[in-house]
């Protein structure tokens, strides 16, 4: 299946698309052991509970 992506013609939109691409690459990269050890579990704020259930 072929996916076609239309590139934006506006410079601002082009910059936003590039920033989003870099962010997605950063989020999908494998993390090293030091980053995993720094993770701290946190409770969900009460205000967000209706969104979860």
N, C-alpha and C positions, 0 to 999 in steps of 0.2 A: 504494500500500500504506500502510495506516495503522498507526503504531506507538503503542502505549499504554504510558505510563510511570506506574507506581503510585508516588505520593509517600509517603515514610515517615511514619508517625504519631508516631514517637518523636523528640523534639527533638534528641537526640544524633545520630541517624541523619540527620535533616534537615540538620544542620550539616555532617556528613561529605559528604553528597551535594552540598551547595552548594560546599564547598571543592574537591571533585573537579571540579565544573563550571568553577570559576574556573581551576583548574590546566590543564584541557583547553583552555580558551580561550587561556590564556597560551602553551601549547606550540604551538598551531596558528597563532598570529599570525605575520605576516611579520616577519623580523628586519631591522634596518637594517645598513648597511655596517660601522659600528663594532663591532657584536656579532659579525658574521661574521669580521672581522679578528682579534678576540680569541680565536677558536676555536684550540685547540691539539690537534693529533693526538696520541693516546696509544696505546701498545701495550696489548693485552688482557692482564690478569694471567694467569699460567700456570694458576692454579686454575680459571679460567673456560673454558679451552680445551675440556675435555670437553663443556661445554654447547653450544659452537659447532659441534662436529663430531659 
